[in-house]
Amino acid sequence: MTILYHLATLPPKMPQAEAISQEITAVRARFGGEVIYVNPNQAFFRYIPRLFFGFHKLRELRAREVGVQFHHFYNPDPFPFHYLRTLQRPVVYSVTCGIRDKRPNIPYLSSLAVVAASDQRSLDLLKSWGLENTALLQPGIDTTRFTHSPVPLKSTIMLMVGSAPWTRGQFHTKGVEALLAAAQQDLDLNLTFLWRGVLADEMQRKVDRLNLGDRVSVFNRQVDVNQVLTTVHASIVLATDPAIIKSYPHSLLDSLAAGKPVLVSRAIPMADYVEETGCGQVVEAVTPASILEAIEALRRTYNAQRQLALQVGCRDFSQQAMLASYQQLYRQIL
Protein backbone atom coordinates (compact mmCIF):
# COMPACT_ATOMS: atom_id res chain seq x y z
CA MET A 1 0.00 0.00 0.00
CA THR A 2 1.57 3.29 -1.14
CA ILE A 3 0.02 6.44 0.33
CA LEU A 4 0.97 10.11 0.27
CA TYR A 5 -0.24 12.03 3.33
CA HIS A 6 -0.93 15.76 2.81
CA LEU A 7 -1.13 18.28 5.64
CA ALA A 8 -2.48 21.80 5.18
CA THR A 9 -0.99 23.01 8.48
CA LEU A 10 2.57 24.22 8.99
CA PRO A 11 5.04 21.67 10.40
CA PRO A 12 4.63 21.69 14.21
CA LYS A 13 7.50 22.81 16.41
CA MET A 14 6.98 19.82 18.69
CA PRO A 15 5.46 17.03 16.54
CA GLN A 16 5.57 14.55 19.43
CA ALA A 17 3.11 16.81 21.28
CA GLU A 18 0.75 17.36 18.32
CA ALA A 19 -2.19 14.99 17.86
CA ILE A 20 -2.31 14.73 14.06
CA SER A 21 1.45 14.13 13.88
CA GLN A 22 1.07 11.35 16.46
CA GLU A 23 -1.79 9.80 14.50
CA ILE A 24 -0.03 9.90 11.14
CA THR A 25 3.12 8.42 12.69
CA ALA A 26 1.08 5.45 13.92
CA VAL A 27 -0.72 5.08 10.58
CA ARG A 28 2.53 5.22 8.60
CA ALA A 29 4.09 2.61 10.88
CA ARG A 30 1.21 0.30 9.97
CA PHE A 31 0.57 1.13 6.30
CA GLY A 32 3.69 2.98 5.12
CA GLY A 33 3.69 6.13 3.02
CA GLU A 34 5.28 9.58 3.00
CA VAL A 35 4.22 13.02 4.27
CA ILE A 36 4.07 16.33 2.39
CA TYR A 37 3.16 19.76 3.79
CA VAL A 38 1.22 21.88 1.29
CA ASN A 39 0.99 25.15 3.25
CA PRO A 40 3.45 27.56 1.56
CA ASN A 41 3.40 30.22 4.27
CA GLN A 42 6.63 29.16 5.93
CA ALA A 43 8.62 29.74 2.75
CA PHE A 44 6.89 32.77 1.20
CA PHE A 45 7.28 36.36 2.37
CA ARG A 46 3.65 37.29 1.72
CA TYR A 47 0.71 35.38 3.15
CA ILE A 48 -0.74 32.92 0.64
CA PRO A 49 -4.51 32.29 1.03
CA ARG A 50 -5.32 28.64 1.50
CA LEU A 51 -7.32 28.59 -1.73
CA PHE A 52 -3.88 28.44 -3.40
CA PHE A 53 -2.24 25.90 -1.10
CA GLY A 54 -0.57 22.99 -2.86
CA PHE A 55 -0.09 24.59 -6.26
CA HIS A 56 3.56 25.42 -5.49
CA LYS A 57 4.09 21.66 -4.98
CA LEU A 58 2.34 20.45 -8.13
CA ARG A 59 5.53 19.43 -9.94
CA GLU A 60 6.67 17.41 -6.93
CA LEU A 61 3.19 15.90 -6.50
CA ARG A 62 3.00 14.84 -10.14
CA ALA A 63 6.39 13.14 -9.84
CA ARG A 64 5.37 11.36 -6.64
CA GLU A 65 2.03 10.20 -8.04
CA VAL A 66 3.80 7.68 -10.27
CA GLY A 67 4.29 5.44 -7.25
CA VAL A 68 1.21 6.40 -5.20
CA GLN A 69 -2.04 4.42 -4.98
CA PHE A 70 -4.01 7.21 -3.30
CA HIS A 71 -3.66 10.44 -1.31
CA HIS A 72 -4.78 11.07 2.27
CA PHE A 73 -5.32 14.77 2.99
CA TYR A 74 -5.76 16.18 6.53
CA ASN A 75 -7.35 19.52 7.39
CA PRO A 76 -9.27 20.86 10.41
CA ASP A 77 -12.35 21.90 8.39
CA PRO A 78 -13.90 20.85 5.02
CA PHE A 79 -12.38 23.69 3.01
CA PRO A 80 -12.19 23.24 -0.81
CA PHE A 81 -8.47 23.00 -1.63
CA HIS A 82 -8.58 23.09 -5.40
CA TYR A 83 -5.15 21.56 -6.00
CA LEU A 84 -6.57 18.23 -4.83
CA ARG A 85 -8.82 18.08 -7.90
CA THR A 86 -5.76 18.21 -10.18
CA LEU A 87 -4.39 14.96 -8.74
CA GLN A 88 -4.70 11.73 -10.72
CA ARG A 89 -5.02 9.29 -7.83
CA PRO A 90 -8.03 9.02 -5.45
CA VAL A 91 -8.12 11.45 -2.51
CA VAL A 92 -9.28 10.71 1.03
CA TYR A 93 -10.09 14.01 2.80
CA SER A 94 -9.92 13.75 6.61
CA VAL A 95 -11.69 16.51 8.54
CA THR A 96 -9.79 16.37 11.81
CA CYS A 97 -11.88 18.80 13.88
CA GLY A 98 -15.58 19.10 14.50
CA ILE A 99 -17.66 20.51 11.66
CA ARG A 100 -19.56 23.77 12.10
CA ASP A 101 -23.29 23.83 11.48
CA LYS A 102 -22.71 25.63 8.19
CA ARG A 103 -23.05 23.87 4.86
CA PRO A 104 -19.66 23.45 3.11
CA ASN A 105 -19.02 23.08 -0.62
CA ILE A 106 -20.83 19.77 -1.11
CA PRO A 107 -20.20 19.47 -4.89
CA TYR A 108 -16.45 19.81 -4.23
CA LEU A 109 -16.48 17.25 -1.42
CA SER A 110 -18.56 14.87 -3.57
CA SER A 111 -15.82 14.92 -6.23
CA LEU A 112 -13.34 13.29 -3.84
CA ALA A 113 -13.07 9.56 -3.19
CA VAL A 114 -14.01 9.75 0.51
CA VAL A 115 -14.58 12.45 3.11
CA ALA A 116 -13.69 11.04 6.53
CA ALA A 117 -15.12 12.61 9.68
CA SER A 118 -13.53 12.25 13.10
CA ASP A 119 -16.77 12.04 15.09
CA GLN A 120 -20.37 10.94 14.70
CA ARG A 121 -21.81 14.46 15.15
CA SER A 122 -19.82 15.73 12.16
CA LEU A 123 -20.57 12.64 10.07
CA ASP A 124 -24.30 13.12 10.66
CA LEU A 125 -24.04 16.76 9.54
CA LEU A 126 -22.26 15.82 6.32
CA LYS A 127 -24.90 13.20 5.55
CA SER A 128 -27.73 15.63 6.31
CA TRP A 129 -26.32 17.92 3.58
CA GLY A 130 -26.54 15.10 1.06
CA LEU A 131 -22.90 13.96 1.04
CA GLU A 132 -22.75 10.23 0.34
CA ASN A 133 -19.01 9.47 0.06
CA THR A 134 -18.40 9.59 3.82
CA ALA A 135 -16.65 7.47 6.41
CA LEU A 136 -15.91 7.62 10.13
CA LEU A 137 -12.35 7.21 11.39
CA GLN A 138 -12.13 5.93 14.95
CA PRO A 139 -9.99 8.07 17.31
CA GLY A 140 -7.28 6.22 19.18
CA ILE A 141 -3.96 6.44 21.02
CA ASP A 142 -1.35 4.08 22.37
CA THR A 143 -3.13 3.39 25.65
CA THR A 144 -0.32 1.11 26.85
CA ARG A 145 1.75 4.23 27.65
CA PHE A 146 -0.55 5.14 30.55
CA THR A 147 -0.95 3.90 34.09
CA HIS A 148 -3.58 4.69 36.71
CA SER A 149 -2.27 6.63 39.70
CA PRO A 150 -5.20 7.81 41.85
CA VAL A 151 -4.86 11.24 43.49
CA PRO A 152 -7.23 11.66 46.47
CA LEU A 153 -9.51 14.66 45.98
CA LYS A 154 -9.65 16.84 49.07
CA SER A 155 -10.08 20.59 48.91
CA THR A 156 -7.66 21.37 46.05
CA ILE A 157 -8.46 20.10 42.55
CA MET A 158 -5.68 19.85 39.97
CA LEU A 159 -6.40 19.85 36.24
CA MET A 160 -4.21 19.17 33.21
CA VAL A 161 -5.02 21.52 30.32
CA GLY A 162 -4.34 20.37 26.75
CA SER A 163 -4.76 21.71 23.19
CA ALA A 164 -2.71 24.89 23.62
CA PRO A 165 -3.42 27.88 21.32
CA TRP A 166 -1.74 28.31 17.95
CA THR A 167 -2.74 32.00 17.68
CA ARG A 168 -3.33 34.93 20.05
CA GLY A 169 -7.05 34.81 19.31
CA GLN A 170 -7.16 31.25 20.61
CA PHE A 171 -6.31 32.41 24.13
CA HIS A 172 -9.99 33.35 24.13
CA THR A 173 -11.53 30.74 21.82
CA LYS A 174 -9.70 27.84 23.50
CA GLY A 175 -10.70 29.04 26.95
CA VAL A 176 -7.26 29.92 28.33
CA GLU A 177 -8.41 33.34 29.52
CA ALA A 178 -11.57 31.87 31.04
CA LEU A 179 -9.57 29.19 32.87
CA LEU A 180 -7.18 31.74 34.32
CA ALA A 181 -10.14 33.86 35.44
CA ALA A 182 -11.71 30.78 37.04
CA ALA A 183 -8.45 30.12 38.91
CA GLN A 184 -8.56 33.67 40.23
CA GLN A 185 -12.01 33.02 41.66
CA ASP A 186 -11.42 29.49 43.00
CA LEU A 187 -8.31 29.44 45.19
CA ASP A 188 -8.51 25.63 45.34
CA LEU A 189 -8.06 25.26 41.57
CA ASN A 190 -4.60 24.38 40.24
CA LEU A 191 -3.86 24.20 36.50
CA THR A 192 -1.08 22.50 34.54
CA PHE A 193 -0.95 23.68 30.92
CA LEU A 194 0.75 21.53 28.27
CA TRP A 195 2.25 24.01 25.80
CA ARG A 196 3.90 23.32 22.42
CA GLY A 197 6.41 26.05 21.60
CA VAL A 198 4.01 28.73 20.34
CA LEU A 199 3.24 31.95 22.29
CA ALA A 200 4.75 30.52 25.46
CA ASP A 201 6.19 33.87 26.59
CA GLU A 202 2.81 35.54 26.21
CA MET A 203 1.17 32.80 28.24
CA GLN A 204 3.71 33.17 31.03
CA ARG A 205 3.15 36.93 31.07
CA LYS A 206 -0.59 36.35 31.54
CA VAL A 207 0.05 34.00 34.45
CA ASP A 208 2.49 36.44 36.08
CA ARG A 209 0.20 39.43 35.54
CA LEU A 210 -2.63 37.63 37.36
CA ASN A 211 -0.30 36.48 40.18
CA LEU A 212 -1.17 32.84 39.55
CA GLY A 213 2.36 31.46 39.41
CA ASP A 214 1.91 29.41 42.58
CA ARG A 215 -1.13 27.55 41.20
CA VAL A 216 -0.63 27.59 37.40
CA SER A 217 2.22 25.76 35.67
CA VAL A 218 3.08 25.95 31.97
CA PHE A 219 5.14 23.08 30.55
CA ASN A 220 6.56 24.45 27.30
CA ARG A 221 8.58 21.35 26.47
CA GLN A 222 8.14 17.74 25.58
CA VAL A 223 6.87 16.00 28.72
CA ASP A 224 5.89 12.52 29.79
CA VAL A 225 2.12 13.03 29.81
CA ASN A 226 1.65 9.88 31.86
CA GLN A 227 3.87 11.40 34.56
CA VAL A 228 1.91 14.66 34.50
CA LEU A 229 -1.32 12.70 34.86
CA THR A 230 -0.06 11.11 38.08
CA THR A 231 -0.16 14.59 39.66
CA VAL A 232 -3.69 15.69 38.61
CA HIS A 233 -7.29 14.70 39.25
CA ALA A 234 -8.68 15.32 35.76
CA SER A 235 -8.05 17.02 32.41
CA ILE A 236 -9.83 19.80 30.58
CA VAL A 237 -10.06 21.05 26.99
CA LEU A 238 -12.23 23.98 25.94
CA ALA A 239 -13.26 25.61 22.67
CA THR A 240 -15.94 27.99 21.49
CA ASP A 241 -15.80 26.58 17.95
CA PRO A 242 -15.67 22.87 16.98
CA ALA A 243 -13.51 23.66 13.93
CA ILE A 244 -10.48 24.83 15.94
CA ILE A 245 -9.84 21.67 17.91
CA LYS A 246 -9.60 17.95 17.26
CA SER A 247 -12.94 16.20 17.71
CA TYR A 248 -11.37 13.88 20.28
CA PRO A 249 -8.39 15.80 21.73
CA HIS A 250 -5.49 13.48 22.50
CA SER A 251 -4.89 15.01 25.92
CA LEU A 252 -8.39 13.92 26.94
CA LEU A 253 -7.89 10.42 25.51
CA ASP A 254 -4.60 10.24 27.41
CA SER A 255 -6.44 11.27 30.56
CA LEU A 256 -9.11 8.59 30.19
CA ALA A 257 -6.46 5.96 29.48
CA ALA A 258 -4.90 6.92 32.83
CA GLY A 259 -8.27 6.69 34.58
CA LYS A 260 -8.66 10.44 35.04
CA PRO A 261 -12.04 12.07 34.21
CA VAL A 262 -12.29 14.83 31.64
CA LEU A 263 -14.01 18.19 31.31
CA VAL A 264 -14.87 19.26 27.77
CA SER A 265 -16.86 22.15 26.36
CA ARG A 266 -20.16 21.50 24.62
CA ALA A 267 -18.87 22.73 21.24
CA ILE A 268 -16.33 19.88 21.02
CA PRO A 269 -17.90 16.68 19.61
CA MET A 270 -16.30 14.53 22.33
CA ALA A 271 -18.80 16.16 24.70
CA ASP A 272 -21.47 13.79 23.33
CA TYR A 273 -19.37 10.78 24.35
CA VAL A 274 -18.57 12.20 27.80
CA GLU A 275 -22.24 12.88 28.46
CA GLU A 276 -23.25 9.41 27.28
CA THR A 277 -20.66 7.48 29.32
CA GLY A 278 -20.44 9.71 32.41
CA CYS A 279 -16.62 9.76 32.36
CA GLY A 280 -16.45 13.48 33.10
CA GLN A 281 -18.31 16.76 32.84
CA VAL A 282 -19.52 18.87 29.92
CA VAL A 283 -18.77 22.60 30.22
CA GLU A 284 -21.78 24.35 28.74
CA ALA A 285 -20.04 27.64 27.86
CA VAL A 286 -16.44 28.86 27.77
CA THR A 287 -16.87 31.22 30.71
CA PRO A 288 -15.44 31.22 34.25
CA ALA A 289 -18.91 30.61 35.70
CA SER A 290 -19.58 27.53 33.52
CA ILE A 291 -16.09 26.16 34.17
CA LEU A 292 -16.49 26.50 37.93
CA GLU A 293 -19.96 24.92 37.76
CA ALA A 294 -18.56 21.88 35.92
CA ILE A 295 -15.64 21.60 38.35
CA GLU A 296 -18.02 21.65 41.29
CA ALA A 297 -20.10 18.89 39.69
CA LEU A 298 -16.90 16.88 39.18
CA ARG A 299 -15.98 17.36 42.84
CA ARG A 300 -19.35 16.01 44.01
CA THR A 301 -19.13 12.73 42.10
CA TYR A 302 -15.40 12.44 41.50
CA ASN A 303 -14.83 8.83 42.55
CA ALA A 304 -17.68 7.51 40.39
CA GLN A 305 -16.43 9.44 37.35
CA ARG A 306 -12.88 8.27 37.97
CA GLN A 307 -14.04 4.65 37.90
CA LEU A 308 -15.93 5.24 34.65
CA ALA A 309 -12.89 6.91 33.09
CA LEU A 310 -10.77 3.93 34.04
CA GLN A 311 -13.38 1.61 32.52
CA VAL A 312 -13.82 3.31 29.13
CA GLY A 313 -10.42 4.90 28.37
CA CYS A 314 -8.53 1.81 27.24
CA ARG A 315 -11.65 0.04 26.02
CA ASP A 316 -12.87 2.66 23.55
CA PHE A 317 -9.76 4.45 22.31
CA SER A 318 -7.08 1.90 21.55
CA GLN A 319 -4.64 2.48 18.73
CA GLN A 320 -5.56 -0.95 17.37
CA ALA A 321 -9.20 0.13 16.91
CA MET A 322 -8.08 3.32 15.19
CA LEU A 323 -5.83 1.43 12.78
CA ALA A 324 -8.61 -1.07 12.07
CA SER A 325 -10.89 1.78 10.96
CA TYR A 326 -8.10 3.08 8.69
CA GLN A 327 -7.64 -0.38 7.22
CA GLN A 328 -11.35 -0.66 6.47
CA LEU A 329 -11.31 2.73 4.73
CA TYR A 330 -8.16 1.99 2.75
CA ARG A 331 -9.54 -1.36 1.54
CA GLN A 332 -12.61 0.52 0.33
CA ILE A 333 -10.39 2.91 -1.66
CA LEU A 334 -8.32 0.15 -3.19
MARNULUM-688795 format. One record per residue (C-alpha): x, y, z; residue number from 1; residue in one letter. Coordinates in steps of 0.05 Angstrom, whole numbers, always signed. Example, Ala and Ser with C-alpha at 12.3 -4.5 7.8 and 13.67 -1.06 7.14 Angstrom:
2
c1 / c2 / c3 / k / r
+246 / -90 / +156 / 1 / A;
+273 / -21 / +143 / 2 / S;
//
This chain:
334
c1 / c2 / c3 / k / r
+0 / +0 / +0 / 1 / M;
+31 / +66 / -23 / 2 / T;
+0 / +129 / +7 / 3 / I;
+19 / +202 / +5 / 4 / L;
-5 / +241 / +67 / 5 / Y;
-19 / +315 / +56 / 6 / H;
-23 / +366 / +113 / 7 / L;
-50 / +436 / +104 / 8 / A;
-20 / +460 / +170 / 9 / T;
+51 / +484 / +180 / 10 / L;
+101 / +433 / +208 / 11 / P;
+93 / +434 / +284 / 12 / P;
+150 / +456 / +328 / 13 / K;
+140 / +396 / +374 / 14 / M;
+109 / +341 / +331 / 15 / P;
+111 / +291 / +389 / 16 / Q;
+62 / +336 / +426 / 17 / A;
+15 / +347 / +366 / 18 / E;
-44 / +300 / +357 / 19 / A;
-46 / +295 / +281 / 20 / I;
+29 / +283 / +278 / 21 / S;
+21 / +227 / +329 / 22 / Q;
-36 / +196 / +290 / 23 / E;
-1 / +198 / +223 / 24 / I;
+62 / +168 / +254 / 25 / T;
+22 / +109 / +278 / 26 / A;
-14 / +102 / +212 / 27 / V;
+51 / +104 / +172 / 28 / R;
+82 / +52 / +218 / 29 / A;
+24 / +6 / +199 / 30 / R;
+11 / +23 / +126 / 31 / F;
+74 / +60 / +102 / 32 / G;
+74 / +123 / +60 / 33 / G;
+106 / +192 / +60 / 34 / E;
+84 / +260 / +85 / 35 / V;
+81 / +327 / +48 / 36 / I;
+63 / +395 / +76 / 37 / Y;
+24 / +438 / +26 / 38 / V;
+20 / +503 / +65 / 39 / N;
+69 / +551 / +31 / 40 / P;
+68 / +604 / +85 / 41 / N;
+133 / +583 / +119 / 42 / Q;
+172 / +595 / +55 / 43 / A;
+138 / +655 / +24 / 44 / F;
+146 / +727 / +47 / 45 / F;
+73 / +746 / +34 / 46 / R;
+14 / +708 / +63 / 47 / Y;
-15 / +658 / +13 / 48 / I;
-90 / +646 / +21 / 49 / P;
-106 / +573 / +30 / 50 / R;
-146 / +572 / -35 / 51 / L;
-78 / +569 / -68 / 52 / F;
-45 / +518 / -22 / 53 / F;
-11 / +460 / -57 / 54 / G;
-2 / +492 / -125 / 55 / F;
+71 / +508 / -110 / 56 / H;
+82 / +433 / -100 / 57 / K;
+47 / +409 / -163 / 58 / L;
+111 / +389 / -199 / 59 / R;
+133 / +348 / -139 / 60 / E;
+64 / +318 / -130 / 61 / L;
+60 / +297 / -203 / 62 / R;
+128 / +263 / -197 / 63 / A;
+107 / +227 / -133 / 64 / R;
+41 / +204 / -161 / 65 / E;
+76 / +154 / -205 / 66 / V;
+86 / +109 / -145 / 67 / G;
+24 / +128 / -104 / 68 / V;
-41 / +88 / -100 / 69 / Q;
-80 / +144 / -66 / 70 / F;
-73 / +209 / -26 / 71 / H;
-96 / +221 / +45 / 72 / H;
-106 / +295 / +60 / 73 / F;
-115 / +324 / +131 / 74 / Y;
-147 / +390 / +148 / 75 / N;
-185 / +417 / +208 / 76 / P;
-247 / +438 / +168 / 77 / D;
-278 / +417 / +100 / 78 / P;
-248 / +474 / +60 / 79 / F;
-244 / +465 / -16 / 80 / P;
-169 / +460 / -33 / 81 / F;
-172 / +462 / -108 / 82 / H;
-103 / +431 / -120 / 83 / Y;
-131 / +365 / -97 / 84 / L;
-176 / +362 / -158 / 85 / R;
-115 / +364 / -204 / 86 / T;
-88 / +299 / -175 / 87 / L;
-94 / +235 / -214 / 88 / Q;
-100 / +186 / -157 / 89 / R;
-161 / +180 / -109 / 90 / P;
-162 / +229 / -50 / 91 / V;
-186 / +214 / +21 / 92 / V;
-202 / +280 / +56 / 93 / Y;
-198 / +275 / +132 / 94 / S;
-234 / +330 / +171 / 95 / V;
-196 / +327 / +236 / 96 / T;
-238 / +376 / +278 / 97 / C;
-312 / +382 / +290 / 98 / G;
-353 / +410 / +233 / 99 / I;
-391 / +475 / +242 / 100 / R;
-466 / +477 / +230 / 101 / D;
-454 / +513 / +164 / 102 / K;
-461 / +477 / +97 / 103 / R;
-393 / +469 / +62 / 104 / P;
-380 / +462 / -12 / 105 / N;
-417 / +395 / -22 / 106 / I;
-404 / +389 / -98 / 107 / P;
-329 / +396 / -85 / 108 / Y;
-330 / +345 / -28 / 109 / L;
-371 / +297 / -71 / 110 / S;
-316 / +298 / -125 / 111 / S;
-267 / +266 / -77 / 112 / L;
-261 / +191 / -64 / 113 / A;
-280 / +195 / +10 / 114 / V;
-292 / +249 / +62 / 115 / V;
-274 / +221 / +131 / 116 / A;
-302 / +252 / +194 / 117 / A;
-271 / +245 / +262 / 118 / S;
-335 / +241 / +302 / 119 / D;
-407 / +219 / +294 / 120 / Q;
-436 / +289 / +303 / 121 / R;
-396 / +315 / +243 / 122 / S;
-411 / +253 / +201 / 123 / L;
-486 / +262 / +213 / 124 / D;
-481 / +335 / +191 / 125 / L;
-445 / +316 / +126 / 126 / L;
-498 / +264 / +111 / 127 / K;
-555 / +313 / +126 / 128 / S;
-526 / +358 / +72 / 129 / W;
-531 / +302 / +21 / 130 / G;
-458 / +279 / +21 / 131 / L;
-455 / +205 / +7 / 132 / E;
-380 / +189 / +1 / 133 / N;
-368 / +192 / +76 / 134 / T;
-333 / +149 / +128 / 135 / A;
-318 / +152 / +203 / 136 / L;
-247 / +144 / +228 / 137 / L;
-243 / +119 / +299 / 138 / Q;
-200 / +161 / +346 / 139 / P;
-146 / +124 / +384 / 140 / G;
-79 / +129 / +420 / 141 / I;
-27 / +82 / +447 / 142 / D;
-63 / +68 / +513 / 143 / T;
-6 / +22 / +537 / 144 / T;
+35 / +85 / +553 / 145 / R;
-11 / +103 / +611 / 146 / F;
-19 / +78 / +682 / 147 / T;
-72 / +94 / +734 / 148 / H;
-45 / +133 / +794 / 149 / S;
-104 / +156 / +837 / 150 / P;
-97 / +225 / +870 / 151 / V;
-145 / +233 / +929 / 152 / P;
-190 / +293 / +920 / 153 / L;
-193 / +337 / +981 / 154 / K;
-202 / +412 / +978 / 155 / S;
-153 / +427 / +921 / 156 / T;
-169 / +402 / +851 / 157 / I;
-114 / +397 / +799 / 158 / M;
-128 / +397 / +725 / 159 / L;
-84 / +383 / +664 / 160 / M;
-100 / +430 / +606 / 161 / V;
-87 / +407 / +535 / 162 / G;
-95 / +434 / +464 / 163 / S;
-54 / +498 / +472 / 164 / A;
-68 / +558 / +426 / 165 / P;
-35 / +566 / +359 / 166 / W;
-55 / +640 / +354 / 167 / T;
-67 / +699 / +401 / 168 / R;
-141 / +696 / +386 / 169 / G;
-143 / +625 / +412 / 170 / Q;
-126 / +648 / +483 / 171 / F;
-200 / +667 / +483 / 172 / H;
-231 / +615 / +436 / 173 / T;
-194 / +557 / +470 / 174 / K;
-214 / +581 / +539 / 175 / G;
-145 / +598 / +567 / 176 / V;
-168 / +667 / +590 / 177 / E;
-231 / +637 / +621 / 178 / A;
-191 / +584 / +657 / 179 / L;
-144 / +635 / +686 / 180 / L;
-203 / +677 / +709 / 181 / A;
-234 / +616 / +741 / 182 / A;
-169 / +602 / +778 / 183 / A;
-171 / +673 / +805 / 184 / Q;
-240 / +660 / +833 / 185 / Q;
-228 / +590 / +860 / 186 / D;
-166 / +589 / +904 / 187 / L;
-170 / +513 / +907 / 188 / D;
-161 / +505 / +831 / 189 / L;
-92 / +488 / +805 / 190 / N;
-77 / +484 / +730 / 191 / L;
-22 / +450 / +691 / 192 / T;
-19 / +474 / +618 / 193 / F;
+15 / +431 / +565 / 194 / L;
+45 / +480 / +516 / 195 / W;
+78 / +466 / +448 / 196 / R;
+128 / +521 / +432 / 197 / G;
+80 / +575 / +407 / 198 / V;
+65 / +639 / +446 / 199 / L;
+95 / +610 / +509 / 200 / A;
+124 / +677 / +532 / 201 / D;
+56 / +711 / +524 / 202 / E;
+23 / +656 / +565 / 203 / M;
+74 / +663 / +621 / 204 / Q;
+63 / +739 / +621 / 205 / R;
-12 / +727 / +631 / 206 / K;
+1 / +680 / +689 / 207 / V;
+50 / +729 / +722 / 208 / D;
+4 / +789 / +711 / 209 / R;
-53 / +753 / +747 / 210 / L;
-6 / +730 / +804 / 211 / N;
-23 / +657 / +791 / 212 / L;
+47 / +629 / +788 / 213 / G;
+38 / +588 / +852 / 214 / D;
-23 / +551 / +824 / 215 / R;
-13 / +552 / +748 / 216 / V;
+44 / +515 / +713 / 217 / S;
+62 / +519 / +639 / 218 / V;
+103 / +462 / +611 / 219 / F;
+131 / +489 / +546 / 220 / N;
+172 / +427 / +529 / 221 / R;
+163 / +355 / +512 / 222 / Q;
+137 / +320 / +574 / 223 / V;
+118 / +250 / +596 / 224 / D;
+42 / +261 / +596 / 225 / V;
+33 / +198 / +637 / 226 / N;
+77 / +228 / +691 / 227 / Q;
+38 / +293 / +690 / 228 / V;
-26 / +254 / +697 / 229 / L;
-1 / +222 / +762 / 230 / T;
-3 / +292 / +793 / 231 / T;
-74 / +314 / +772 / 232 / V;
-146 / +294 / +785 / 233 / H;
-174 / +306 / +715 / 234 / A;
-161 / +340 / +648 / 235 / S;
-197 / +396 / +612 / 236 / I;
-201 / +421 / +540 / 237 / V;
-245 / +480 / +519 / 238 / L;
-265 / +512 / +453 / 239 / A;
-319 / +560 / +430 / 240 / T;
-316 / +532 / +359 / 241 / D;
-313 / +457 / +340 / 242 / P;
-270 / +473 / +279 / 243 / A;
-210 / +497 / +319 / 244 / I;
-197 / +433 / +358 / 245 / I;
-192 / +359 / +345 / 246 / K;
-259 / +324 / +354 / 247 / S;
-227 / +278 / +406 / 248 / Y;
-168 / +316 / +435 / 249 / P;
-110 / +270 / +450 / 250 / H;
-98 / +300 / +518 / 251 / S;
-168 / +278 / +539 / 252 / L;
-158 / +208 / +510 / 253 / L;
-92 / +205 / +548 / 254 / D;
-129 / +225 / +611 / 255 / S;
-182 / +172 / +604 / 256 / L;
-129 / +119 / +590 / 257 / A;
-98 / +138 / +657 / 258 / A;
-165 / +134 / +692 / 259 / G;
-173 / +209 / +701 / 260 / K;
-241 / +241 / +684 / 261 / P;
-246 / +297 / +633 / 262 / V;
-280 / +364 / +626 / 263 / L;
-297 / +385 / +555 / 264 / V;
-337 / +443 / +527 / 265 / S;
-403 / +430 / +492 / 266 / R;
-377 / +455 / +425 / 267 / A;
-327 / +398 / +420 / 268 / I;
-358 / +334 / +392 / 269 / P;
-326 / +291 / +447 / 270 / M;
-376 / +323 / +494 / 271 / A;
-429 / +276 / +467 / 272 / D;
-387 / +216 / +487 / 273 / Y;
-371 / +244 / +556 / 274 / V;
-445 / +258 / +569 / 275 / E;
-465 / +188 / +546 / 276 / E;
-413 / +150 / +586 / 277 / T;
-409 / +194 / +648 / 278 / G;
-332 / +195 / +647 / 279 / C;
-329 / +270 / +662 / 280 / G;
-366 / +335 / +657 / 281 / Q;
-390 / +377 / +598 / 282 / V;
-375 / +452 / +604 / 283 / V;
-436 / +487 / +575 / 284 / E;
-401 / +553 / +557 / 285 / A;
-329 / +577 / +555 / 286 / V;
-337 / +624 / +614 / 287 / T;
-309 / +624 / +685 / 288 / P;
-378 / +612 / +714 / 289 / A;
-392 / +551 / +670 / 290 / S;
-322 / +523 / +683 / 291 / I;
-330 / +530 / +759 / 292 / L;
-399 / +498 / +755 / 293 / E;
-371 / +438 / +718 / 294 / A;
-313 / +432 / +767 / 295 / I;
-360 / +433 / +826 / 296 / E;
-402 / +378 / +794 / 297 / A;
-338 / +338 / +784 / 298 / L;
-320 / +347 / +857 / 299 / R;
-387 / +320 / +880 / 300 / R;
-383 / +255 / +842 / 301 / T;
-308 / +249 / +830 / 302 / Y;
-297 / +177 / +851 / 303 / N;
-354 / +150 / +808 / 304 / A;
-329 / +189 / +747 / 305 / Q;
-258 / +165 / +759 / 306 / R;
-281 / +93 / +758 / 307 / Q;
-319 / +105 / +693 / 308 / L;
-258 / +138 / +662 / 309 / A;
-215 / +79 / +681 / 310 / L;
-268 / +32 / +650 / 311 / Q;
-276 / +66 / +583 / 312 / V;
-208 / +98 / +567 / 313 / G;
-171 / +36 / +545 / 314 / C;
-233 / +1 / +520 / 315 / R;
-257 / +53 / +471 / 316 / D;
-195 / +89 / +446 / 317 / F;
-142 / +38 / +431 / 318 / S;
-93 / +50 / +375 / 319 / Q;
-111 / -19 / +347 / 320 / Q;
-184 / +3 / +338 / 321 / A;
-162 / +66 / +304 / 322 / M;
-117 / +29 / +256 / 323 / L;
-172 / -21 / +241 / 324 / A;
-218 / +36 / +219 / 325 / S;
-162 / +62 / +174 / 326 / Y;
-153 / -8 / +144 / 327 / Q;
-227 / -13 / +129 / 328 / Q;
-226 / +55 / +95 / 329 / L;
-163 / +40 / +55 / 330 / Y;
-191 / -27 / +31 / 331 / R;
-252 / +10 / +7 / 332 / Q;
-208 / +58 / -33 / 333 / I;
-166 / +3 / -64 / 334 / L;
//
